């Protein structure tokens, strides 16, 4: 794997006002690339943080609005002429027991984390297909690799992102376009702040020893997470430079450990239930 710079790239990054998005914008600009960064409001504030860098275009985007996504992509093409790397970062967490979440809370989480991501993909891919090049990078989560108490709904949105990206890679490969899903572990961002994390108002007492303890843990661990978001941003630069990027990229030792533990338990269950698993085939299947 090489970190050697090949050419100046144009990035399109959603959710750039803070957290991962902000750090990736910063790293891409420092690498000499051009960046279209989207925010929900006050674009002038982000532009000012980078001294109105001429290589930075800041636009307003609500990812749940597909027309806005299409317009944002068009603005990027007019400004920079191409889009080489799409980073779907916009999203938010929902901490709740599966039963506690209302239908509306679940729908809103999916609207941003899944349908919003698809809106942006549909807006950007026509430009990448015209170029016959590009790299779609979707941000999932360790919660999209393995289920966690209290994160079932949010994690399910990220499981969806994992599956969407796997299919995208297969569909886009013949067109010269790559797709990667990045699954960060727990990083020291504002993800557990109220600005990025929603908690349901409905609390069921029977979940006090499971989801209740997770709520307490989320408060206690905030700003003490092991992952360094600046190092994550540098990993994105390496990923974008790769000629043969992976389909899956877990980031953080905790994310890797969680995935390996899941697959080990899965293999053990397969061994235990192998006769039942294979016993459902027709008798003429070898």
C-alpha atoms as one frame of an Amber mdcrd trajectory, in Angstrom:
protein
   0.000   0.000   0.000   1.418   3.355  -1.051   0.698   6.852   0.267   2.309
   8.447  -2.797   0.218  11.280  -4.208  -0.974  10.498  -7.736  -2.915  13.635
  -8.700  -4.996  16.396  -7.193  -8.401  15.013  -6.301 -11.799  16.612  -5.868
 -13.679  15.450  -2.774 -17.397  15.755  -2.014 -17.906  15.392   1.755 -21.246
  15.521   3.559 -21.701  16.459   7.215 -18.539  18.573   7.198 -19.296  21.036
   9.989 -17.728  18.925  12.727 -16.443  15.485  13.699 -15.180  13.125  11.032
 -16.395  15.342   8.211 -14.464  18.370   9.419 -11.261  16.393   9.972 -11.464
  14.766   6.529 -11.969  18.173   4.895  -8.911  19.461   6.740  -6.755  16.462
   5.794  -7.799  16.603   2.127  -6.997  20.314   1.858  -3.645  19.771   3.562
  -2.946  17.007   1.029  -3.364  19.593  -1.722  -6.776  18.417  -2.899  -9.962
  20.337  -3.644 -13.034  19.841  -1.476 -16.750  20.437  -1.761 -17.970  20.329
   1.837 -21.647  20.300   2.740 -23.181  21.609   5.955 -26.742  21.941   7.230
 -26.425  25.704   7.813 -24.027  28.653   8.099 -21.570  27.701   5.335 -19.618
  30.899   5.872 -18.490  29.666   9.280 -16.806  26.549   7.873 -15.266  28.542
   5.019 -13.833  31.028   7.525 -12.267  28.211   9.567 -10.190  27.396   6.489
  -9.453  31.045   5.686 -11.749  30.942   2.656  -9.369  28.537   0.931  -9.817
  28.736  -2.849  -9.731  24.937  -3.001 -12.788  24.717  -0.721 -16.423  25.035
  -1.767 -18.887  25.036   1.134 -22.547  24.445   0.324 -25.751  23.911   2.276
 -27.247  20.440   2.051 -29.972  18.551   3.832 -29.230  15.027   2.610 -32.897
  14.061   2.966 -33.664  16.510   0.118 -32.662  14.814  -3.148 -33.074  17.966
  -5.249 -30.591  19.752  -2.987 -28.152  16.858  -3.336 -28.357  17.031  -7.133
 -27.815  20.795  -7.039 -24.828  20.430  -4.690 -23.187  17.919  -7.018 -23.800
  20.243  -9.977 -22.245  23.161  -8.078 -19.167  21.045  -7.446 -18.844  20.160
 -11.131 -19.183  23.820 -12.123 -16.542  24.852  -9.583 -14.002  22.035  -9.879
 -14.939  20.147 -13.041 -15.155  16.664 -11.514 -15.790  14.610  -8.364 -13.184
  11.972  -7.570 -14.082  10.977  -4.008 -17.504  10.977  -2.378 -17.556  10.670
   1.409 -21.032   9.991   2.779 -20.514  11.084   6.361 -23.771  12.850   7.294
 -25.776  10.958   9.885 -26.688  10.772  13.539 -26.990   8.219  16.319 -30.126
   6.980  18.056 -29.682   5.435  21.499 -32.727   3.344  22.398 -34.000  -0.132
  23.008 -35.530  -1.496  19.821 -38.966  -1.572  21.460 -38.670   1.922  22.928
 -38.192   3.758  19.632 -41.315   5.179  18.024 -42.044   4.582  14.377 -41.316
   8.231  13.638 -37.948   8.133  15.424 -36.964   5.057  13.431 -38.089   6.606
  10.141 -36.165   9.815  10.810 -32.986   7.863  11.535 -33.380   5.945   8.278
 -34.243   9.113   6.350 -30.828  10.587   7.145 -28.549   7.580   7.548 -29.855
   5.439   4.667 -32.179   7.342   2.333 -30.094  10.505   2.641 -26.969   8.546
   1.748 -28.783   7.112  -1.289 -29.884  10.613  -2.341 -26.267  11.755  -2.432
 -25.103   8.611  -4.221 -27.723   9.145  -6.930 -26.652  12.788  -7.248 -22.933
  12.078  -7.601 -22.720   8.796  -9.511 -23.832  10.199 -12.895 -20.747  12.440
 -12.834 -18.459   9.581 -11.841 -19.946   7.363 -14.544 -19.290  10.080 -17.139
 -15.672  10.193 -15.952 -15.418   6.397 -15.743 -13.583   6.951 -12.446 -14.250
   7.766  -8.815 -14.446   6.341  -5.325 -17.585   6.208  -3.182 -16.729   5.974
   0.517 -19.671   5.371   2.836 -19.203   5.702   6.576 -20.821   2.917   8.564
 -19.964   2.071  12.168 -18.754  -0.739  14.373 -22.496  -0.923  15.099 -22.964
  -1.865  11.454 -20.694  -4.878  11.904 -22.152  -6.254  15.116 -25.222  -5.532
  17.208 -24.944  -3.561  20.450 -27.403  -3.152  23.304 -29.137   0.201  22.860
 -27.927   0.699  19.305 -30.183  -1.727  17.432 -32.017   0.870  15.348 -28.971
   3.010  14.585 -26.894  -0.105  13.932 -29.507  -1.386  11.510 -29.120   1.765
   9.417 -25.396   1.066   9.266 -25.953  -2.617   8.446 -27.926  -1.254   5.473
 -24.989   0.936   4.469 -22.714  -2.115   4.584 -24.985  -4.059   2.228 -25.535
  -1.123  -0.117 -21.793  -0.609  -0.450 -21.066  -4.280  -1.125 -23.541  -4.220
  -4.005 -22.239  -0.875  -5.257 -18.705  -2.235  -5.521 -19.900  -5.076  -7.740
 -22.027  -2.799  -9.906 -19.469  -0.017 -10.280 -16.263  -2.015 -10.764 -16.759
  -2.458 -14.540 -17.150   1.335 -14.811 -13.818   2.092 -13.155 -15.424   3.277
  -9.922 -14.607   1.901  -6.454 -16.851   1.637  -3.398 -15.670   1.244   0.204
 -17.567   1.123   3.471 -15.618   2.385   6.490 -16.669   1.133   9.930 -15.132
   3.311  12.660 -15.075   2.133  16.240 -15.451   4.607  19.110 -13.649   7.839
  18.239 -13.236  10.961  20.325 -15.678  13.181  18.422 -18.951  14.833  19.372
 -20.937  11.746  18.326 -22.173  11.194  21.890 -23.079  14.875  22.340 -26.696
  15.976  22.015 -25.785  17.618  18.670 -25.140  14.197  17.099 -26.943  11.687
  19.311 -30.676  11.377  19.827 -32.163   9.532  22.801 -35.756   8.397  22.904
 -38.064   9.974  25.428 -39.792   6.638  25.944 -37.895   4.574  28.521 -39.122
   1.114  29.513 -38.093   0.062  33.014 -37.547  -3.572  32.033 -34.488  -2.501
  30.027 -32.802  -0.734  32.955 -30.070  -3.377  33.306 -29.273  -3.400  29.575
 -30.124  -0.243  27.660 -30.219   1.822  30.842 -26.617   0.899  31.602 -25.667
   1.714  27.995 -27.172   5.184  28.417 -25.027   5.710  31.511 -21.958   4.336
  29.722 -22.479   6.643  26.730 -22.481   9.633  29.081 -19.420   8.465  30.996
 -17.288   7.561  27.971 -18.007  10.759  26.016 -14.722  12.419  24.997 -12.789
   9.415  26.368 -13.138   7.157  23.324  -9.939   5.456  22.108 -10.009   6.546
  18.466  -8.217   9.679  17.209 -10.344  11.419  14.517  -7.280  13.170  13.053
  -5.664   9.785  12.415  -8.931   8.537  10.928  -8.851  11.455   8.477  -5.317
  10.519   7.422  -6.526   6.951   6.858  -9.102   8.374   4.434  -6.330  10.081
   2.476  -4.504   6.752   2.229  -7.735   5.030   1.198  -8.442   7.588  -1.535
  -4.908   7.172  -2.916  -5.154   3.388  -3.134  -5.358   1.844  -6.603  -7.037
  -1.245  -5.145  -9.077  -0.062  -2.145 -10.875  -2.575   0.079 -14.629  -2.968
   0.085 -14.585  -3.036   3.908 -12.317  -0.963   6.133 -12.886  -1.196   9.905
 -11.007   1.612  11.640  -9.839   1.340  15.224  -8.628  -1.653  17.180 -12.001
  -1.852  18.945 -13.872  -2.123  15.641 -11.542  -4.867  14.427 -11.795  -6.804
  17.702 -15.589  -6.583  17.692 -15.772  -7.933  14.128 -13.359 -10.771  14.792
 -15.279 -11.758  17.920 -18.528 -11.796  15.942 -17.132 -13.956  13.145 -15.588
 -16.378  15.647 -18.946 -16.792  17.419 -20.698 -17.124  14.060 -18.325 -19.913
  12.989 -18.881 -21.706  16.312 -22.658 -21.562  15.800 -22.268 -22.891  12.266
 -20.259 -25.856  13.544 -22.879 -26.584  16.199 -25.807 -26.312  13.784 -24.145
 -27.595  10.609 -26.414 -30.626  10.225 -29.535 -28.471  10.513 -28.096 -25.811
   8.177 -27.203 -28.232   5.392 -30.171 -30.521   6.066 -32.618 -28.156   4.396
 -31.327 -28.793   0.853 -33.159 -31.030  -1.607 -31.955 -34.649  -1.564 -30.558
 -34.277  -5.104 -28.250 -31.424  -4.068 -24.653 -32.545  -3.658
